[in-house]
Amino acid sequence: MESTGRPLISILLPVFNEEAWLEVALESIRRQSFPYWECLILDDGSTDGSARIARRYAGLDSRFHLHALPHAGVVENANRGIALCRGSFVARMDGDDWMHPERLAVQLAAFEEEPELEVVGSHVELYPKKNLSKGMEEYQSWLNSIRTEQQLRRDAFIECPLANPSLLFRKESLQRFLYRDCGWPEDYDQMLRMLLSGVRIGICPQKLIRWRDHRGRLTRCDPRYSLKQFARCKAHHLCHDLLKNQRHYLLWGYGETGRLLQQALSQLGRRAAVIVDLHPGRMGQRIHGAEVIPPHKLDPSIDLPILASVARASARWEIRRFLKQRGAVEPVDFRIVA
């Protein structure tokens, strides 16, 4: 079934050399139970057979539209595609992923139930499972543990709390928060900007996207998605959040993530005054002027915003419990930043 007239949903599908997976992605779109959509296939100068597959689907179903663009990267071409969208809603999707047949219907229903929402995401299933590292399995579990907007906002600085390919936006909201190329992950940057601006974001706790993990994914091979660049992104937004009017802070944790965050914040004029850590080799030292102390020596009256940067989920929960027992309020007094 094809829509007549203007589609309600525009599906934004950037593609670059995804011949191996594109047919699976397009077929999952074609089989959506909700029929009133268009799919803008934004071919970013692919050199494989991606454009050929896209043309074939456009010939089979007039709701598919191929836009052959010069190679400019996902940020520039995704923003070009947003301007071409005719729907009142815009769904993101990648050319190597798969959407559940009820994805669009379920997410539209969420908007109908809560009209104040501007964005709705969903849980995801990473696949193929045989390729998943322990770290990716843990990330998937963490993503799918987030079920409420309160959790989304609380944990926003741990990782990107919603997978970008799972998002359905009101078009006017997406136009307000176009993707940016700042040298760090454009989707995480967009998510933090929306959350810190008060945009209402809902979550469908169903796995509506199968999110393919493979060696060619941007998150694996593009330097913008390195731990260092994630830390720079977090630091930038923390300076508009907990550290907006603060030049000094307390850093809890000085492992890899803590060091990278400290370095990124230092470049933005924020200095760690105290570092809380458990490593015996660091006790009593000063790191860039900050004294290293164990948790039990933390002065309850200390008047500094606290950034807890630890990788293990169990450690994050322990720190959260410790600080709350001392009367600290999240996220007013502290942020968990992994």
C-alpha positions as a Python dict, from the first residue, in 0.01 Angstrom:
ca = {
    (1, 'M'): (0, 0, 0),
    (2, 'E'): (128, 345, -89),
    (3, 'S'): (27, 678, 61),
    (4, 'T'): (-162, 927, -148),
    (5, 'G'): (-50, 1286, -114),
    (6, 'R'): (188, 1408, 152),
    (7, 'P'): (348, 1140, 376),
    (8, 'L'): (316, 1172, 753),
    (9, 'I'): (666, 1032, 821),
    (10, 'S'): (988, 1094, 630),
    (11, 'I'): (1256, 830, 688),
    (12, 'L'): (1604, 980, 664),
    (13, 'L'): (1851, 715, 546),
    (14, 'P'): (2213, 826, 487),
    (15, 'V'): (2407, 562, 294),
    (16, 'F'): (2776, 524, 215),
    (17, 'N'): (2907, 199, 66),
    (18, 'E'): (2651, -25, 235),
    (19, 'E'): (2576, -261, -53),
    (20, 'A'): (2612, -565, 173),
    (21, 'W'): (2328, -460, 405),
    (22, 'L'): (2116, -202, 225),
    (23, 'E'): (1859, -441, 81),
    (24, 'V'): (1781, -575, 430),
    (25, 'A'): (1736, -219, 559),
    (26, 'L'): (1511, -111, 271),
    (27, 'E'): (1302, -427, 288),
    (28, 'S'): (1240, -367, 659),
    (29, 'I'): (1114, -19, 572),
    (30, 'R'): (894, -146, 289),
    (31, 'R'): (727, -391, 529),
    (32, 'Q'): (619, -130, 783),
    (33, 'S'): (260, -176, 898),
    (34, 'F'): (214, 202, 895),
    (35, 'P'): (198, 289, 523),
    (36, 'Y'): (212, 669, 504),
    (37, 'W'): (583, 730, 481),
    (38, 'E'): (852, 833, 236),
    (39, 'C'): (1212, 719, 254),
    (40, 'L'): (1488, 958, 147),
    (41, 'I'): (1792, 749, 58),
    (42, 'L'): (2083, 993, 79),
    (43, 'D'): (2367, 830, -112),
    (44, 'D'): (2687, 996, 8),
    (45, 'G'): (2891, 932, -305),
    (46, 'S'): (2904, 554, -264),
    (47, 'T'): (3153, 368, -483),
    (48, 'D'): (2988, 25, -449),
    (49, 'G'): (2645, -96, -558),
    (50, 'S'): (2444, 98, -299),
    (51, 'A'): (2293, 339, -552),
    (52, 'R'): (2192, 51, -780),
    (53, 'I'): (2002, -117, -496),
    (54, 'A'): (1837, 213, -402),
    (55, 'R'): (1726, 274, -762),
    (56, 'R'): (1574, -72, -777),
    (57, 'Y'): (1366, -9, -464),
    (58, 'A'): (1259, 331, -593),
    (59, 'G'): (1132, 152, -903),
    (60, 'L'): (941, -104, -693),
    (61, 'D'): (782, 146, -454),
    (62, 'S'): (738, 517, -524),
    (63, 'R'): (772, 598, -154),
    (64, 'F'): (1150, 545, -189),
    (65, 'H'): (1345, 845, -324),
    (66, 'L'): (1714, 825, -412),
    (67, 'H'): (1918, 1143, -372),
    (68, 'A'): (2267, 1103, -518),
    (69, 'L'): (2490, 1349, -334),
    (70, 'P'): (2861, 1429, -351),
    (71, 'H'): (3062, 1266, -76),
    (72, 'A'): (3045, 1511, 216),
    (73, 'G'): (2991, 1292, 522),
    (74, 'V'): (2691, 1202, 729),
    (75, 'V'): (2650, 1541, 900),
    (76, 'E'): (2629, 1759, 592),
    (77, 'N'): (2419, 1520, 386),
    (78, 'A'): (2182, 1432, 672),
    (79, 'N'): (2114, 1803, 717),
    (80, 'R'): (2054, 1837, 343),
    (81, 'G'): (1808, 1552, 369),
    (82, 'I'): (1618, 1713, 656),
    (83, 'A'): (1541, 2009, 430),
    (84, 'L'): (1391, 1769, 175),
    (85, 'C'): (1163, 1587, 420),
    (86, 'R'): (791, 1640, 355),
    (87, 'G'): (656, 1457, 659),
    (88, 'S'): (550, 1609, 989),
    (89, 'F'): (774, 1350, 1155),
    (90, 'V'): (1126, 1238, 1062),
    (91, 'A'): (1257, 891, 1146),
    (92, 'R'): (1630, 822, 1148),
    (93, 'M'): (1765, 497, 1011),
    (94, 'D'): (2104, 376, 888),
    (95, 'G'): (2167, 173, 576),
    (96, 'D'): (2310, -122, 768),
    (97, 'D'): (2026, -156, 1021),
    (98, 'W'): (1678, -312, 1034),
    (99, 'M'): (1351, -180, 1174),
    (100, 'H'): (1072, -387, 1328),
    (101, 'P'): (754, -395, 1110),
    (102, 'E'): (564, -209, 1385),
    (103, 'R'): (835, 50, 1454),
    (104, 'L'): (667, 352, 1298),
    (105, 'A'): (322, 260, 1430),
    (106, 'V'): (446, 211, 1786),
    (107, 'Q'): (643, 535, 1795),
    (108, 'L'): (356, 737, 1646),
    (109, 'A'): (128, 595, 1914),
    (110, 'A'): (370, 728, 2178),
    (111, 'F'): (328, 1079, 2036),
    (112, 'E'): (-49, 1040, 2044),
    (113, 'E'): (-37, 930, 2409),
    (114, 'E'): (192, 1218, 2510),
    (115, 'P'): (146, 1511, 2268),
    (116, 'E'): (411, 1720, 2447),
    (117, 'L'): (688, 1483, 2331),
    (118, 'E'): (918, 1613, 2059),
    (119, 'V'): (1129, 1300, 2009),
    (120, 'V'): (1065, 930, 2071),
    (121, 'G'): (1335, 662, 2073),
    (122, 'S'): (1330, 290, 2141),
    (123, 'H'): (1536, 5, 2273),
    (124, 'V'): (1764, -177, 2030),
    (125, 'E'): (1909, -518, 1958),
    (126, 'L'): (2273, -526, 1853),
    (127, 'Y'): (2354, -793, 1598),
    (128, 'P'): (2498, -1027, 1481),
    (129, 'K'): (2546, -1153, 1834),
    (130, 'K'): (2855, -1360, 1750),
    (131, 'N'): (3046, -1039, 1670),
    (132, 'L'): (2962, -852, 1989),
    (133, 'S'): (3239, -772, 2232),
    (134, 'K'): (3175, -777, 2605),
    (135, 'G'): (3181, -398, 2601),
    (136, 'M'): (2912, -377, 2333),
    (137, 'E'): (2698, -631, 2518),
    (138, 'E'): (2724, -418, 2832),
    (139, 'Y'): (2637, -105, 2633),
    (140, 'Q'): (2330, -277, 2488),
    (141, 'S'): (2218, -385, 2835),
    (142, 'W'): (2266, -32, 2967),
    (143, 'L'): (2075, 125, 2675),
    (144, 'N'): (1785, -113, 2722),
    (145, 'S'): (1775, -52, 3097),
    (146, 'I'): (1667, 308, 3034),
    (147, 'R'): (1288, 312, 3036),
    (148, 'T'): (1186, 660, 3154),
    (149, 'E'): (1263, 1019, 3065),
    (150, 'Q'): (1392, 1069, 3419),
    (151, 'Q'): (1653, 796, 3367),
    (152, 'L'): (1738, 941, 3027),
    (153, 'R'): (1819, 1280, 3176),
    (154, 'R'): (1996, 1141, 3480),
    (155, 'D'): (2231, 917, 3279),
    (156, 'A'): (2284, 1139, 2974),
    (157, 'F'): (2654, 1194, 3047),
    (158, 'I'): (2737, 825, 3085),
    (159, 'E'): (2690, 740, 2717),
    (160, 'C'): (2446, 846, 2447),
    (161, 'P'): (2128, 714, 2613),
    (162, 'L'): (1932, 650, 2292),
    (163, 'A'): (2057, 504, 1965),
    (164, 'N'): (2021, 767, 1693),
    (165, 'P'): (1876, 522, 1435),
    (166, 'S'): (1589, 457, 1676),
    (167, 'L'): (1471, 818, 1692),
    (168, 'L'): (1148, 961, 1554),
    (169, 'F'): (1141, 1342, 1565),
    (170, 'R'): (879, 1603, 1512),
    (171, 'K'): (1021, 1773, 1205),
    (172, 'E'): (1027, 2122, 1357),
    (173, 'S'): (1229, 1989, 1652),
    (174, 'L'): (1485, 1825, 1424),
    (175, 'Q'): (1515, 2150, 1228),
    (176, 'R'): (1595, 2329, 1555),
    (177, 'F'): (1865, 2077, 1640),
    (178, 'L'): (2043, 2000, 1314),
    (179, 'Y'): (2352, 1781, 1327),
    (180, 'R'): (2685, 1959, 1384),
    (181, 'D'): (3040, 1861, 1294),
    (182, 'C'): (3243, 1957, 1601),
    (183, 'G'): (3496, 1675, 1574),
    (184, 'W'): (3300, 1455, 1815),
    (185, 'P'): (2993, 1225, 1775),
    (186, 'E'): (2722, 1431, 1604),
    (187, 'D'): (2436, 1218, 1739),
    (188, 'Y'): (2551, 1244, 2101),
    (189, 'D'): (2606, 1616, 2061),
    (190, 'Q'): (2251, 1652, 1928),
    (191, 'M'): (2105, 1444, 2212),
    (192, 'L'): (2280, 1650, 2481),
    (193, 'R'): (2175, 1978, 2320),
    (194, 'M'): (1812, 1863, 2313),
    (195, 'L'): (1814, 1738, 2672),
    (196, 'L'): (1983, 2049, 2811),
    (197, 'S'): (1735, 2266, 2620),
    (198, 'G'): (1442, 2092, 2788),
    (199, 'V'): (1316, 1899, 2485),
    (200, 'R'): (1073, 1627, 2594),
    (201, 'I'): (1197, 1285, 2483),
    (202, 'G'): (1005, 959, 2520),
    (203, 'I'): (1120, 598, 2511),
    (204, 'C'): (940, 294, 2371),
    (205, 'P'): (1081, 5, 2576),
    (206, 'Q'): (1057, -236, 2282),
    (207, 'K'): (1346, -341, 2060),
    (208, 'L'): (1228, -168, 1744),
    (209, 'I'): (1571, -144, 1580),
    (210, 'R'): (1827, -412, 1507),
    (211, 'W'): (2151, -216, 1517),
    (212, 'R'): (2420, -387, 1314),
    (213, 'D'): (2771, -399, 1460),
    (214, 'H'): (3054, -449, 1210),
    (215, 'R'): (3410, -334, 1150),
    (216, 'G'): (3310, -67, 901),
    (217, 'R'): (3076, 119, 1138),
    (218, 'L'): (3170, 484, 1190),
    (219, 'T'): (3175, 425, 1565),
    (220, 'R'): (3454, 172, 1513),
    (221, 'C'): (3672, 343, 1254),
    (222, 'D'): (3607, 719, 1260),
    (223, 'P'): (3828, 921, 1501),
    (224, 'R'): (3527, 1138, 1591),
    (225, 'Y'): (3394, 843, 1793),
    (226, 'S'): (3706, 780, 2002),
    (227, 'L'): (3696, 795, 2381),
    (228, 'K'): (3890, 1121, 2365),
    (229, 'Q'): (3629, 1284, 2143),
    (230, 'F'): (3343, 1155, 2357),
    (231, 'A'): (3516, 1317, 2655),
    (232, 'R'): (3548, 1646, 2464),
    (233, 'C'): (3178, 1635, 2380),
    (234, 'K'): (3082, 1571, 2743),
    (235, 'A'): (3316, 1844, 2866),
    (236, 'H'): (3168, 2099, 2627),
    (237, 'H'): (2814, 2030, 2744),
    (238, 'L'): (2907, 2006, 3113),
    (239, 'C'): (3028, 2364, 3081),
    (240, 'H'): (2668, 2452, 2989),
    (241, 'D'): (2524, 2236, 3265),
    (242, 'L'): (2671, 2152, 3608),
    (243, 'L'): (2987, 2359, 3550),
    (244, 'K'): (2814, 2656, 3386),
    (245, 'N'): (2908, 2896, 3666),
    (246, 'Q'): (3191, 2694, 3817),
    (247, 'R'): (3563, 2701, 3744),
    (248, 'H'): (3654, 2419, 3983),
    (249, 'Y'): (3506, 2078, 4051),
    (250, 'L'): (3572, 1750, 4230),
    (251, 'L'): (3658, 1457, 4005),
    (252, 'W'): (3576, 1109, 4133),
    (253, 'G'): (3777, 850, 3941),
    (254, 'Y'): (4106, 887, 3757),
    (255, 'G'): (4105, 587, 3526),
    (256, 'E'): (4112, 633, 3149),
    (257, 'T'): (3773, 804, 3129),
    (258, 'G'): (3851, 1032, 3423),
    (259, 'R'): (4187, 1138, 3279),
    (260, 'L'): (4037, 1217, 2939),
    (261, 'L'): (3755, 1416, 3097),
    (262, 'Q'): (3996, 1609, 3318),
    (263, 'Q'): (4211, 1695, 3017),
    (264, 'A'): (3912, 1808, 2809),
    (265, 'L'): (3774, 2024, 3090),
    (266, 'S'): (4116, 2177, 3153),
    (267, 'Q'): (4121, 2300, 2794),
    (268, 'L'): (3790, 2476, 2866),
    (269, 'G'): (3921, 2649, 3178),
    (270, 'R'): (3775, 2410, 3436),
    (271, 'R'): (4012, 2267, 3695),
    (272, 'A'): (3978, 1964, 3923),
    (273, 'A'): (4041, 2090, 4278),
    (274, 'V'): (4022, 1743, 4436),
    (275, 'I'): (4038, 1391, 4291),
    (276, 'V'): (3876, 1098, 4471),
    (277, 'D'): (4029, 765, 4374),
    (278, 'L'): (4096, 415, 4508),
    (279, 'H'): (4429, 342, 4338),
    (280, 'P'): (4688, 304, 4619),
    (281, 'G'): (4965, 440, 4397),
    (282, 'R'): (4786, 773, 4360),
    (283, 'M'): (4704, 839, 4726),
    (284, 'G'): (4861, 1157, 4861),
    (285, 'Q'): (4978, 1270, 4518),
    (286, 'R'): (4881, 1586, 4337),
    (287, 'I'): (4767, 1558, 3976),
    (288, 'H'): (4771, 1891, 3795),
    (289, 'G'): (4745, 2057, 4135),
    (290, 'A'): (4454, 1844, 4260),
    (291, 'E'): (4504, 1642, 4578),
    (292, 'V'): (4416, 1272, 4546),
    (293, 'I'): (4216, 1136, 4839),
    (294, 'P'): (4022, 814, 4917),
    (295, 'P'): (3640, 834, 4946),
    (296, 'H'): (3634, 818, 5327),
    (297, 'K'): (3837, 1140, 5346),
    (298, 'L'): (3588, 1335, 5137),
    (299, 'D'): (3471, 1633, 5344),
    (300, 'P'): (3087, 1628, 5353),
    (301, 'S'): (3082, 2008, 5359),
    (302, 'I'): (3286, 2047, 5040),
    (303, 'D'): (3116, 2300, 4815),
    (304, 'L'): (3218, 2181, 4470),
    (305, 'P'): (3020, 2019, 4188),
    (306, 'I'): (3113, 1651, 4165),
    (307, 'L'): (3180, 1458, 3844),
    (308, 'A'): (3199, 1082, 3896),
    (309, 'S'): (3381, 928, 3601),
    (310, 'V'): (3403, 550, 3634),
    (311, 'A'): (3346, 284, 3371),
    (312, 'R'): (3188, 2, 3575),
    (313, 'A'): (2813, 20, 3632),
    (314, 'S'): (2843, -130, 3981),
    (315, 'A'): (3093, 140, 4081),
    (316, 'R'): (2861, 410, 3949),
    (317, 'W'): (2578, 281, 4167),
    (318, 'E'): (2805, 272, 4473),
    (319, 'I'): (2917, 631, 4417),
    (320, 'R'): (2559, 746, 4359),
    (321, 'R'): (2448, 580, 4684),
    (322, 'F'): (2744, 723, 4879),
    (323, 'L'): (2678, 1078, 4763),
    (324, 'K'): (2304, 1063, 4819),
    (325, 'Q'): (2356, 933, 5172),
    (326, 'R'): (2560, 1248, 5232),
    (327, 'G'): (2275, 1466, 5110),
    (328, 'A'): (2399, 1538, 4756),
    (329, 'V'): (2127, 1583, 4494),
    (330, 'E'): (2164, 1450, 4141),
    (331, 'P'): (2208, 1630, 3898),
    (332, 'V'): (2216, 1955, 4100),
    (333, 'D'): (2525, 1865, 4304),
    (334, 'F'): (2678, 1583, 4104),
    (335, 'R'): (2675, 1408, 3769),
    (336, 'I'): (2768, 1050, 3685),
    (337, 'V'): (2999, 1087, 3384),
    (338, 'A'): (3149, 763, 3252),
}
